[in-house]
Amino acid sequence: MVRRPLGNHHDGPDTLLVTPETTHTEPVTAETARLASLVASARYVLWDMDGPICQLFSGYPAHQIAGELIHKIDQLGMGGLLTEQERISNDPQEALRGVHERHRGSDLVLELEEWLTRRELTAVATAMPTPYADPLIRTWWSYGVRFAITTNNAAVAASSYVESRQLTDCFPYVYGRTPNLDLMKPNPYCLEQAIKAMGAVPSTTLMIGDTPTDLEAAQRAGVAFLGYARNKGREQILKEAGAEVVVGSMAQVLNALRST
C-alpha cells in the first residue's frame, strides 16, 4: 500500500500538505478540496503522456532530438525556414511546427513528422514512469473510470510505452500527433476524438496535462483540467496560464482518489 507522501519525510501517513513550515494552510486546504472534487466527479480521464504518465525523453533527451532535427532540416537545404527561436528550442516539435507553418501540406513536413515519430519510438525504450503514475492508473481504472491518451507525441509511441508497462488494457483509446500539425494541442481535436470514442460527457471528463497548451485544449473541449508540474517553475507557468489545480506529485491524486 502506498503511504501518503504529501508532507515532508517527518509527516505521519495521514498528513496532508500541512507541515511545521507551512505558513498559509488555507490555500493548501482549498486546493486539496478542489483536487478531491475533480477526482470525485471524473468518470473519464484524458491523459497527456509525456509528463503525467512518463518522462518520455529521460534516456534520449528532447534537446538532443531537437538538435538532430535541426541538422536534418539544414542538410535538406531548408534551414532558412526556421526562426532563431525554433533553432535553439529544446523541443523538437517547435522546429516541426515551424516548417509546417511555412510549408503546409508538403512532403517535407510528412518526412520530418515520420522522422520524429521514429525518434519517439526509440525514446520509449529508456522512458521513465512518472512516480506514482502506474499505481494511480491501475487503481483509478479499477474503480470503473475510463481513460484515453491525448498527446502531441505520436500515438504509436504512446501505445508502445503503455504496452511496455502492461497498461494497454487501461488505455483502449490513444490519440496523438497526425501529419496535419494544425490538429495538435492547443487544438482540442484529439480530446474531442477521445470523448466521442469513449461515449463520454464533457462535464464528467477530466484532462491531466503539464503545459498551457494542454490547458487550452481542455478549455476548448469543455472538460475540467488538472495540472501536473514536476517543479516550481512549471507550476508557475501553469498557474499563470489559468490552471486552478496543479499537483507536484501523482501521489496527491492517488491519495485524493483513495479518500473519496
Buried (B, 14 or more C-beta within 10 A) or exposed (E): EEEBBBBEEEBEEEBBBBBEEEEEEEEBBEBBEBBBBBBEEBBBBBBBBBBBBBBBBBEBEBEBBBBBBBEBBEEEEBBEBBEEEBBBBEBBBBBBBBBBBBBEEEEBBEEBBEBBBEBBBEBBEEBEBBBBBBBBBBBBBEEEBBBBBBBBBBBBBBBBBBEBBEBEEBBEBBBBBBEBBEBBBBBBBBBBBBBEEBEBEBEEBBBBBBBBBBBBBBBBBBBBBBBBBBEEEBBEBBBEBEBBBBBBBBBBBBBBBBEE
